[in-house]
Amino acid sequence: MAIDSKVSAAPIGRADQTLAKKRRLLQIAREEFIRQGYRAVTMDAIAQAAGVSKRTLYLWHEDKAALFRACLNAGVERFPLPQFSDAAEPEADLRAFGMELLREFIRPSTIGMARLLMREAHEFTEFGPLIRRSRDDHLAEPLADYLKRVGLAPRDSGHAAMLLLSMILAPVHNALLVDDALPDEQECKLHVDMAVRTFLRGKGEDARAAAAA
């Protein structure tokens, strides 16, 4: 039994090592894309920086566009999901979600990728649909489902989700568009509290208007 155990454990160890190498490759590729821009980055340079062979790099990602897509996907997979808390009201859930989301978007790698996309989106239009789909799949649709389940937006949950996301991420939009400073932790908390309160107040007014109609 000991021999069988060692034999079965070996492939798992190799798989873990390969996964770690792939994650490190994407981290390095993101840094290179942010530093140099999409056009200037070469697959050769990324392979060298990541310590993998060109053959391995092309085995994992068929070309630079595929590598860039993988970098985007690795970023959006870190986006938080709204979580139900048995001991909390929706306001507390939405505040926790908003803080996690804003913290993620002001991370240097996330804001760096956003600035890169704004600079070069006009030249690489194929990334627009990918970014939109990632936003919808990882942020808008899960939040819309949450709002519908808690009764905050039974009919217009998609629109409500996009509105709340825009409110929470306003400091990021301002940093990207007019170069405002990114908020610190306390400023993030104050902003998220106000965004969530304003959103919930508006939804409450909508509910009262619907009941009166």
N, C-alpha and C positions, 0 to 999 in steps of 0.2 A: 504493500500500500504506500509505503514511503516513496518508492520509485515512481509510482503512478502520480503521486501528488506533485513531485518535482517536475515531471514531464508536463503535466497540465498547467502548472504555474508559469512555466517559461514563456509561452506565447503571450500571456497576459502582461508580463513584464515588458516584452518587446512592443506590444500594442500601446502601453502607457508611454513608453519612450517616444514612439512615433507620434502620438498625440501631442506630447509636450513639444516636440520639434515643430509640428505644424502650427501650434499656437504661438511659439516664439517667432516663427517665420512671419505670421500675420502681424504680430506686434512690430517687428522690424520693418515690414513692408509699409505699414501704416505710417511709421515715423518717416520713412523715406519719401512717401507720397506727400506728406505734410511739408517736409523740409524742401523738397525739390519741385513739387508739382507733378501732375500726372505725366505730362509729355516728357519731362526730363528724366524720369526714372527708367532704368533699364533692368531687365530680368537678370542680366549678368551681375550687376551691382548688388541686387537684392540677394541673389544666391551667395555671393561672396560675403556679404554682411551677416547673413544668417548662418553661414558655415555649412551650407548644403551644396551638393553638386547641381549643375544646370540640369542634368538628366532627372534628378529627383524633383527639382522645382517644376519642371515641365510635366512630370508625372502627376504631381498634385494639382497644378493649375496650367491649363493648356496654353494660355497666353497672358499678356499683361492685363487685358480687360477682365479676364476671369479672376485673376489675382485681386484686382481692385474690387470686384464684386464680392469676393470672399472677405476682404477687409471691411467693407460696408456691413456685410451680414454679421461679422464678428462683433461690430460695434452695436448694432441694433439688438442683438441677443442679450446685451447687458441692460436694456431698457427695463424698468420695473413694471410689474403688473399690479393693478389695484387689487388689494386683498381685503376680504371680509374679515372683520374682527367681531367675535361674539359679544365682547364687552364694550364695543365702541359703536357710536352713531356714524352714519355716513360721513359727517363732517370730519371726524377724526381719521377715518379711513382715507378720505381724499387729501387731507393735510399730509398724512404719512406718504401717500403716493406722490403728491406734489413735491415734497422735499427730496425724495429719492430721485425723481425725474430731473429736477433742477440741478441737483448735485451731479448727476451723470452728464448733463449737457454742458456744465461748466468745466468738466475735466479737460485738461490740455489736449488729449488726443481727440476727444469728441468735438470740441470747438475748433480744433485744427482741421479736422476733416470737413466740418461745415464751411469753414473759410475757403478751403480748397475747392469745394463743390460750387460755392458762389463765384469764385474766380473763373472756373473753367467749365461751368455747366453749359454755357453757350456754344462751346467747341465740342463737347462730348454729350450730345443730346440723348444718347441712348441710356444715360444714367438717370435721366429724369423719371421715367416710368419705374425704374428699380427703386429709387428713393421714395417715390409716392407709395409704391406697394409695400415697402418696408414700414413706412409710417402707418399705413392703414392696418397691416397685419399685426404689428407689434405694439402699437399705441392706440390708435383711434378705435378700432373694433373691440379690443378688450375693454377699454374704458366705456364705450357705448353699451356693451353687454352689462357691465357693472351698474351703470346709471339706470338701465332698464330694470334690472333685478331689484334694485332698492327703491324703485318707484319714482325716481327723480326725473326721468324722461321717458315715459311709456310710449310716446309716439315719435318723437324727434331725437332719439338717442344719438344718432350719428352726428347731427348738427350740434347737439349739446356737447358731445365729446370733443369735437373740433374747437368749439368755443372755449371750453375749459382748458384744453391743451394750449391754445393761443394765449390765454390769460396767464397761465403758469409760466410759460416760456418767454414772456414778453422781455425780460432782461436779456435773454440770449439773443433775441431778434434785434434789440437795440444795440447790443455789442457788435453784431454782425453788420448792421446797416449804417449806424452812425458812430461806431467805435466807442460807445459808452463802456465804462469799466464794468467788468463782471462782478456780481455781488459776492460778498463774503457770507459766511455761515449765518450770521445774525440777520443780515439783509435778506438772505434767501428765506429765512423763517418768516420775517415780517411780510415779505411779498406774497409768499404762499398763503399765509393766514388771510390776507386781504383778498387775494384772488378767489379762494374757496368761499369766504363769507359773501363776497359780491355775487358769485355764481349761484350760491344757494338762495340768497335773497331774491335774485331774479327768478329762479325756478319756483320759489314760494309765491311770488306775485303772479306768475303764469298760472299756477294752480288755483289761486283765488279768483282770477279773472275767468278761468274756464268754469269754475263752479257757479259764478254769478251769471254766466251767459245763458 
